[in-house]
Amino acid sequence: MAKVKTAISVPRALFEEIERYSRRHRISRSEVFAEGAMQLLREKRNRRVTEKLDQVYGSPADDVDVRAWQQAAARSLARLLKDDQW
């Protein structure tokens, strides 16, 4: 893969943490930055896919819906098992 050299500005604390990480794992700072950027882009892309799927299939149920379903399921199960002998 062709590489491009660039200059970026980052907070000193972040730079120092990346420096320690790269020394400890014996990889270049460039590799740390590149991997971090790739991971960020993957997460953003996955989030967009999830949002599009939610638009098509509906968003995940909120906690109220989940609790209501759980309570209804528990009541139904209790009715089914009321005469069951253990």
N, C-alpha and C positions, 0 to 999 in steps of 0.2 A: 504494500500500500504506500503510495506517495505521501510524504510528510511535508507539512508547511510549518515554518517557524513563525511564532507570534509572541507578542509581549502582552501580558495582562497584569492588572493590579488587583491584589487581594489583601485582606486584612493581615497584619503581621502575625497574629496568633494562628490564623489558618495556615499561613505559609510555614510557620515553625512546626505545626502539627503534621503537615504533609511532608516536611523535611524529615522529621523523626520516623514517620511511617515508611517513607521510601528507603531510608537507611536500614531500618529494622527488617524490611522485606526484600531488600536488595533489588529494588526496581527504581527506575528513574522518576523524578518528579513529573516529567512529561507523561509517563505511563499512568501515574496516579491521577493527574488532571484529565487525561483522555478517558480513562475508565470511569471516573466520576461524571464526566460530561455524557458519555454513552449511557450510563445508568439513568441519569436524569432524563435524557431524551426517550429512553425506553419507557420509563414510568409515565411520562407525559403522553406518549403515544398510546400506552395501555389505558390510561385514564380516559382519553378521547374515545377509544373503542368501547370502553365500558359505558360511557355517557351515551353513545349512539345506540348501544344495545338496550340501555334503560329506556331510551325514547321509543324503541320498537316494542319491547316486551314489558315496559312498565318498570318503575324504580322499585328497589327493594322495599318490602313492607317496613313500616316504622314499628317502634317498640310496642305501641298500643295495639296494633294489628296482631303482632306476634303473641302478646300476652292474651288477647282475646281468643286467638286460635288455640293456644295451649290450655286455657281454661275450658273451652268447649270440648277439646279432645279428652281432657281429664274427666269431665262430667260424663261423657259418652262411655269412656272406658269403665268408669265406676258403675254405670248402669249395666254394662255387659257382664261385669264380674261380680255383681251383688249376690248372686245365688251360687257362685262358684265355691266349691269346698277345697281348701288348701290341704 
